[in-house]
Amino acid sequence: MELLEIQEGSMILDLGCGTGHIAKILRDETNSAVIGVDPAAGMIEKAIEISSDPDISFLNLAADQLNF
């Protein structure tokens, strides 16, 4: 985490987020907003079930479908 040097209040994109485990760690450790993206609908469903943090969003998309 220290090597990433993420500034508090940043916006983080977690590509291939799976069940959102790392997205939650990123949120907790950096106090930044996180967007998790994964092409597997089942993974995103699980991530949404697990996370209740309003500053973590999950999208069911492939990386090449992102519009930002």
Buried (B, 14 or more C-beta within 10 A) or exposed (E): EEEEEBEEEBEBBBEEBBBBBBBBEBBEEBEBBBBBBBBBEEBBEBBBEBBEBEEBBBBBBEEEEEEE
